[in-house]
Amino acid sequence: MFAGLPAVTAQASTTRFVDGFEVDPSVRWEPLTSGDGRADFDIAQGFARSGANDGWLYTGQGWAAERIAVPIGTWPDRSNCRAEIYAQPVGGGAQVALEIWDPNGWRKLTSTAPFLPGSGYQPIRTSGINLTRIDKVYVQAIFGKDNGVKQFVRLDDMTLQCS
């Protein structure tokens, strides 16, 4: 596996898709925003958890998200899947959600939105979900605020794993 490229690996009965925002993340990651929200990428700026690049979300009165499509139709077992991403609330303290969406009807399949108390990169993990009969999902990180106090959240090292 080449560092920085999205990868699909299979071991025993576990299949993983990994993306660390490397190479050109704007080709794979789709930014979404509302209000004053912004979403983009740091390219070789020294803010990544690993590798050279990371994604970021920024808002004070609205929301920002980044999502990536993951084709899973050929994966052998999709009965127990979960997503993970690392998020860094710049300045500490932010609630960041990680979601899995089915683009067929844009149904949110699962979501978790923990409060991240520190300022370093922290993992966000969804609970297990059955994705059998779904060919493609979107993994999305989203950050929203309504108090007007603007804040960045950096993102890195996303994994979707099924077994």
Backbone bond lengths (Angstrom), bond angles and torsions (degrees), N, CA, C in turn:
res aa  C-N    CA-C-N  psi(-1)  N-CA   C-N-CA  omega(-1)  CA-C   N-CA-C  phi
1 M - - - 1.439 - - 1.526 107.59 -
2 F 1.324 117.49 131.86 1.445 122.79 178.85 1.524 109.26 -84.91
3 A 1.307 116.77 135.62 1.459 120.86 179.34 1.514 109.96 -62.16
4 G 1.323 115.68 134.45 1.448 120.15 174.45 1.506 115.00 93.20
5 L 1.316 119.15 -20.82 1.452 120.07 179.36 1.516 109.37 -89.75
6 P 1.353 117.25 145.68 1.457 117.64 174.98 1.519 108.39 -60.21
7 A 1.294 116.57 143.19 1.451 119.51 -175.60 1.512 110.54 -136.97
8 V 1.315 115.40 144.02 1.447 121.56 170.87 1.512 105.98 -117.09
9 T 1.325 116.21 122.55 1.453 120.48 179.52 1.513 109.44 -125.45
10 A 1.316 115.57 147.26 1.466 120.87 177.07 1.513 108.64 -125.12
11 Q 1.316 116.66 130.55 1.456 122.60 176.62 1.518 106.44 -136.92
12 A 1.330 115.74 123.66 1.468 121.07 -175.53 1.520 107.86 53.06
13 S 1.331 118.74 -112.56 1.454 119.99 179.58 1.531 111.59 -115.49
14 T 1.323 117.45 22.19 1.461 122.20 178.27 1.523 109.56 -110.37
15 T 1.335 116.02 131.74 1.459 121.83 176.46 1.517 107.54 -121.45
16 R 1.353 116.01 137.58 1.463 121.57 -177.20 1.521 110.51 -129.69
17 F 1.320 114.70 143.10 1.462 122.72 167.54 1.517 105.33 -115.65
18 V 1.329 116.74 127.29 1.457 122.00 -176.43 1.527 108.47 -126.07
19 D 1.333 116.62 133.90 1.461 120.55 175.04 1.517 108.64 -142.29
20 G 1.336 115.81 123.81 1.452 121.77 -178.73 1.513 113.81 -109.86
21 F 1.350 117.79 23.76 1.464 123.30 177.90 1.530 112.31 67.12
22 E 1.327 117.35 18.88 1.463 119.96 -177.70 1.533 111.29 -85.16
23 V 1.313 115.81 177.28 1.466 125.24 -175.54 1.526 107.92 59.36
24 D 1.325 120.66 -112.03 1.469 122.55 178.22 1.518 108.70 -122.73
25 P 1.333 118.15 90.98 1.460 119.90 -175.41 1.525 113.34 -63.08
26 S 1.329 118.44 -23.78 1.462 120.14 -178.46 1.526 112.16 -67.17
27 V 1.329 117.96 -15.27 1.460 121.36 176.64 1.528 110.78 -78.55
28 R 1.337 117.48 -30.59 1.461 121.37 -174.80 1.531 113.82 -107.43
29 W 1.316 118.01 -34.71 1.452 122.51 -176.19 1.517 109.97 -95.18
30 E 1.327 116.11 135.86 1.466 122.53 -179.01 1.528 109.54 -109.82
31 P 1.347 118.03 118.63 1.456 120.28 176.60 1.536 110.92 -81.80
32 L 1.328 116.01 143.13 1.469 123.31 176.31 1.520 107.08 -134.02
33 T 1.335 117.89 141.00 1.464 120.36 -177.87 1.521 111.59 -147.24
34 S 1.330 114.55 161.18 1.456 122.89 172.41 1.527 107.46 -150.00
35 G 1.331 117.03 153.02 1.462 120.69 -177.55 1.516 110.01 63.92
36 D 1.334 117.16 -134.07 1.471 119.78 179.06 1.534 112.20 -90.05
37 G 1.326 117.55 11.82 1.458 121.55 -178.09 1.518 113.31 -63.06
38 R 1.319 114.47 145.28 1.463 122.48 175.21 1.516 107.90 -138.43
39 A 1.326 115.62 148.79 1.463 121.48 177.90 1.518 107.75 -142.51
40 D 1.324 116.53 134.56 1.464 120.02 -178.12 1.523 108.51 -162.83
41 F 1.330 115.50 -160.02 1.456 121.84 -173.82 1.519 110.20 -135.83
42 D 1.344 115.75 146.58 1.461 122.26 169.37 1.522 106.18 -99.25
43 I 1.319 116.40 121.86 1.464 121.63 179.53 1.525 108.02 -107.32
44 A 1.323 116.07 110.36 1.466 122.91 177.42 1.534 112.06 53.93
45 Q 1.336 116.45 44.74 1.460 121.08 179.19 1.525 113.24 -102.60
46 G 1.337 117.23 -3.59 1.455 120.51 178.38 1.519 114.56 86.39
47 F 1.345 118.12 13.40 1.465 121.05 -178.71 1.528 113.57 -102.80
48 A 1.330 118.02 -5.59 1.464 121.75 -174.60 1.524 111.59 -69.96
49 R 1.311 115.51 151.02 1.469 121.31 172.27 1.509 109.36 -70.51
50 S 1.332 116.45 -41.76 1.464 122.74 176.16 1.526 107.38 -144.98
51 G 1.309 116.83 160.33 1.459 119.57 -177.07 1.516 111.08 67.89
52 A 1.334 115.83 -156.25 1.459 120.61 -175.91 1.526 113.62 -106.91
53 N 1.347 118.12 -23.39 1.461 121.26 -170.68 1.522 112.19 -118.32
54 D 1.325 114.65 158.82 1.462 122.08 174.18 1.521 108.10 -149.06
55 G 1.320 116.13 166.96 1.455 121.45 172.03 1.513 108.70 -103.04
56 W 1.329 116.48 163.76 1.458 118.58 175.66 1.521 111.56 -147.37
57 L 1.335 113.87 152.26 1.455 123.91 176.78 1.520 107.13 -122.91
58 Y 1.345 116.77 145.53 1.461 120.31 -176.80 1.524 108.21 -147.57
59 T 1.314 116.46 130.73 1.463 120.24 175.30 1.516 110.28 -165.57
60 G 1.298 115.31 163.30 1.457 123.34 172.45 1.517 110.34 -137.16
61 Q 1.341 115.50 -27.40 1.461 122.23 -178.83 1.526 107.49 -145.41
62 G 1.325 116.27 74.03 1.459 121.44 -177.99 1.515 109.57 154.86
63 W 1.324 115.80 -147.50 1.462 119.72 178.00 1.519 110.21 -151.37
64 A 1.327 113.80 160.44 1.462 121.68 176.74 1.524 107.61 -141.76
65 A 1.328 115.98 144.61 1.463 121.09 -179.04 1.515 109.87 -144.58
66 E 1.315 115.67 156.55 1.462 122.81 168.89 1.509 107.01 -133.91
67 R 1.346 115.00 134.45 1.456 119.52 -179.56 1.515 109.98 -133.59
68 I 1.333 114.45 155.51 1.458 121.37 -179.48 1.526 108.30 -134.78
69 A 1.333 115.63 136.93 1.462 121.43 177.06 1.524 109.39 -80.46
70 V 1.332 116.05 136.67 1.456 121.64 178.50 1.530 108.00 -128.34
71 P 1.344 117.47 110.25 1.467 120.12 176.75 1.531 109.44 -75.98
72 I 1.331 116.38 121.13 1.467 120.20 -175.71 1.529 112.31 -121.75
73 G 1.332 117.30 2.73 1.462 121.20 -173.92 1.516 115.38 -57.91
74 T 1.331 118.11 -27.34 1.467 120.82 -178.98 1.525 112.66 -96.35
75 W 1.314 117.43 -0.48 1.456 119.55 -179.56 1.528 108.95 -68.86
76 P 1.331 117.97 135.98 1.465 120.54 -173.16 1.534 114.67 -66.83
77 D 1.309 117.75 -36.31 1.464 120.28 -178.34 1.521 107.82 -136.24
78 R 1.326 115.74 121.12 1.468 121.50 179.74 1.519 110.78 -122.71
79 S 1.320 116.89 25.12 1.465 120.10 -174.56 1.527 113.37 -81.19
80 N 1.326 118.00 -19.84 1.462 121.11 179.83 1.527 108.40 -139.86
81 C 1.326 116.08 93.52 1.467 121.55 -175.31 1.523 109.96 -118.52
82 R 1.310 114.66 150.89 1.460 120.34 175.54 1.526 108.93 -151.80
83 A 1.330 114.89 151.38 1.458 121.70 178.28 1.518 109.16 -111.77
84 E 1.323 114.53 155.06 1.465 121.58 177.35 1.515 108.41 -145.49
85 I 1.321 116.61 142.99 1.457 122.42 171.93 1.524 106.75 -147.34
86 Y 1.312 116.13 153.00 1.456 121.15 175.44 1.521 108.19 -101.30
87 A 1.336 115.89 132.63 1.460 121.71 -179.31 1.527 109.55 -126.31
88 Q 1.323 114.90 142.19 1.463 121.54 178.93 1.531 108.62 -123.08
89 P 1.336 117.90 104.68 1.462 119.14 175.21 1.530 109.14 -75.50
90 V 1.312 116.49 110.56 1.462 120.91 -177.32 1.529 108.52 -67.70
91 G 1.320 116.09 124.02 1.449 121.28 -175.96 1.517 112.71 89.09
92 G 1.323 116.72 -5.31 1.462 121.94 175.70 1.509 113.71 85.21
93 G 1.320 115.34 151.23 1.440 123.58 172.64 1.509 116.45 68.89
94 A 1.325 116.93 97.19 1.466 121.36 176.30 1.523 109.00 -158.79
95 Q 1.321 115.28 148.00 1.459 120.97 173.79 1.521 107.34 -99.26
96 V 1.325 115.18 120.64 1.473 121.81 -175.90 1.522 107.61 -126.69
97 A 1.324 116.36 133.83 1.464 120.84 -178.79 1.522 110.77 -102.62
98 L 1.316 114.98 147.99 1.456 123.47 171.43 1.518 106.29 -123.70
99 E 1.332 116.17 128.27 1.457 121.93 -173.60 1.521 110.66 -132.04
100 I 1.332 115.11 154.70 1.462 121.98 169.98 1.527 106.90 -120.21
101 W 1.339 115.93 127.13 1.462 122.73 -176.54 1.529 110.76 -118.14
102 D 1.318 115.72 144.61 1.464 123.54 169.58 1.522 106.57 -97.36
103 P 1.358 118.92 115.85 1.462 119.66 -177.79 1.525 113.44 -70.08
104 N 1.321 117.94 -12.67 1.460 121.35 175.87 1.528 107.85 -78.27
105 G 1.325 116.13 90.91 1.461 121.44 -175.11 1.519 113.48 92.67
106 W 1.316 117.53 -0.18 1.469 124.32 -178.12 1.522 110.94 46.36
107 R 1.325 114.12 62.58 1.462 122.12 176.42 1.524 109.64 -97.70
108 K 1.332 115.93 128.65 1.460 119.77 173.46 1.524 107.38 -77.01
109 L 1.329 116.62 121.11 1.457 121.59 -175.69 1.523 112.81 -90.77
110 T 1.318 116.64 -35.17 1.459 121.25 177.44 1.523 108.96 -159.58
111 S 1.319 115.05 156.01 1.461 120.54 -179.05 1.520 109.14 -156.15
112 T 1.311 115.16 145.76 1.460 121.63 170.03 1.522 106.85 -139.74
113 A 1.318 117.00 142.83 1.463 120.73 -175.99 1.530 110.08 -139.13
114 P 1.324 116.73 72.17 1.465 118.90 -179.33 1.526 112.02 -75.27
115 F 1.320 114.84 155.31 1.457 120.92 170.40 1.523 107.12 -84.57
116 L 1.313 116.64 125.99 1.461 122.41 179.40 1.526 107.71 -98.54
117 P 1.332 118.36 107.83 1.454 121.20 -171.30 1.526 114.87 -78.27
118 G 1.311 118.25 -25.98 1.465 120.25 -174.54 1.514 112.58 -95.57
119 S 1.326 115.46 -176.04 1.461 119.92 179.34 1.518 112.85 -107.93
120 G 1.333 118.32 -4.75 1.465 120.81 177.52 1.521 110.41 -88.19
121 Y 1.327 115.86 175.61 1.466 120.56 175.82 1.519 109.54 -66.18
122 Q 1.332 115.94 132.55 1.458 122.63 -179.50 1.528 108.91 -132.70
123 P 1.340 118.04 142.66 1.461 119.59 -178.72 1.527 112.09 -77.27
124 I 1.316 115.11 143.48 1.464 123.05 169.66 1.519 105.53 -120.73
125 R 1.334 116.91 127.71 1.468 121.00 -176.93 1.522 110.09 -130.37
126 T 1.324 115.54 132.81 1.462 119.08 173.31 1.521 108.92 -78.60
127 S 1.307 116.48 162.20 1.460 120.71 171.96 1.528 108.07 -77.23
128 G 1.326 116.18 168.73 1.454 120.79 -179.34 1.521 111.75 -67.57
129 I 1.335 115.78 143.92 1.459 121.59 -179.75 1.521 109.00 -144.33
130 N 1.315 116.49 145.99 1.463 122.56 178.04 1.525 108.84 -86.66
131 L 1.338 117.08 117.54 1.467 122.38 179.64 1.532 111.72 -109.85
132 T 1.335 116.91 17.19 1.462 121.14 176.61 1.526 108.53 -57.51
133 R 1.318 116.83 141.39 1.472 125.48 -179.75 1.520 113.51 75.10
134 I 1.317 118.36 8.93 1.464 121.71 175.18 1.520 107.15 -112.49
135 D 1.335 116.26 131.00 1.465 120.97 -176.13 1.517 114.45 -91.71
136 K 1.324 116.88 -27.48 1.463 120.61 -178.63 1.520 108.15 -149.02
137 V 1.332 115.86 139.43 1.460 121.61 174.18 1.524 108.81 -127.40
138 Y 1.303 115.48 163.39 1.456 122.33 170.73 1.522 107.75 -114.41
139 V 1.317 115.65 130.72 1.464 121.41 172.65 1.524 105.88 -100.16
140 Q 1.331 116.15 126.59 1.463 120.97 -172.68 1.519 111.33 -131.99
141 A 1.326 115.73 132.37 1.463 122.41 169.40 1.520 106.63 -103.60
142 I 1.337 116.63 135.98 1.469 120.82 -177.17 1.531 109.77 -140.04
143 F 1.332 114.78 141.18 1.460 122.22 -178.02 1.522 108.05 -135.72
144 G 1.332 116.77 127.47 1.456 120.64 179.72 1.512 111.84 -134.50
145 K 1.336 114.72 151.29 1.463 121.46 177.44 1.517 107.87 -146.10
146 D 1.335 115.51 152.98 1.466 119.14 176.86 1.529 112.72 -132.90
147 N 1.326 117.09 12.98 1.471 119.54 -178.02 1.527 113.48 -99.66
148 G 1.324 117.81 0.08 1.456 121.25 177.85 1.511 115.25 82.72
149 V 1.331 118.72 -9.85 1.460 122.14 178.98 1.531 107.68 -83.86
150 K 1.320 116.04 109.93 1.464 120.99 -173.74 1.523 111.85 -75.12
151 Q 1.335 114.59 142.42 1.460 119.73 -177.10 1.528 109.86 -150.83
152 F 1.322 115.34 145.16 1.454 122.94 172.41 1.524 110.21 -95.51
153 V 1.329 115.81 146.93 1.456 122.94 167.09 1.520 106.43 -131.15
154 R 1.323 116.38 122.79 1.464 120.67 177.24 1.523 109.36 -91.79
155 L 1.333 116.00 150.45 1.461 123.04 -178.90 1.520 109.87 -127.55
156 D 1.330 116.76 145.46 1.467 120.64 175.41 1.520 109.81 -160.68
157 D 1.308 114.88 159.45 1.468 124.40 168.50 1.533 113.18 56.10
158 M 1.331 116.59 68.39 1.453 122.63 176.77 1.529 110.18 -87.57
159 T 1.336 115.85 138.80 1.461 122.34 176.14 1.528 108.82 -134.05
160 L 1.337 115.64 135.93 1.460 120.93 165.70 1.521 105.34 -117.47
161 Q 1.320 116.12 125.34 1.466 121.29 -175.35 1.521 109.09 -128.53
162 C 1.315 116.17 134.79 1.469 122.14 175.82 1.514 110.48 -128.55
163 S 1.330 115.14 146.20 1.468 120.07 175.93 1.514 109.35 -146.04
